[in-house]
């Protein structure tokens, strides 16, 4: 039976055998059609993962997250013809902080089998390592870019933590990490705890949980480092 395989990608420069099971390498050799955000990046990843088929014989469909009217049905036609299709994330697992959910939703509507493969998810890895509540948490994606809006959102998140005992998780584009880090230190209560998880699964991996008061005494530079931020009491 054909299927849509959800294939994780690396979070950074790390050893593949440490983050991907060998089963993933077997699966990619059964797939001729891939749905990707960036063709060049994913061609390189498939080579590193050990694909044996010539890359030029594969078909890549471009999933443009900025194109709202994209017809994802075309991407899934091979599945309806009995062939496997792979959905690749730009980094981490597909459909988590990733536009791939549109493809998966359509696959379910068409009765296509959906198979998620094991691989690194920065959000879950950060939550695991934070020491925070892993039974009640919320992921917010990106907070507002403008400082006043961002700080109002942080106040709201702090209220949710106190009322619901809920871990709050969010991300930022790497070049704006210091902006959000400084806003957290400015706005949040000194007793609130912040976990910063950066460069996960790489040799430069950094995961630390401290109170806001402690972070204020020992700030760090997160510029251009892929990071996850988590807040809790």
Secondary structure, DSSP 4 states (H G I P E B T S, - for coil): --EEEEE-B-SSS--HHHHS-HHHHHHHTT--EEEES-HHHHHHHHHHHT--S-GGGSEEEE--TT-TT--THHHHHHHHTT--EEEE-SSBSTTSSSTTHHHHHHHHHTT-EEEEPP---HHHHHHHHHTS-SSSEEEEEEPPSSHHHHHHHHHHHHHHHHHH--EEEEE--GGGHHHHHHHHHHHS-TTSEEEEEESTTSTT-EEEEEEHHHHHHS----TT--EEEEEE-
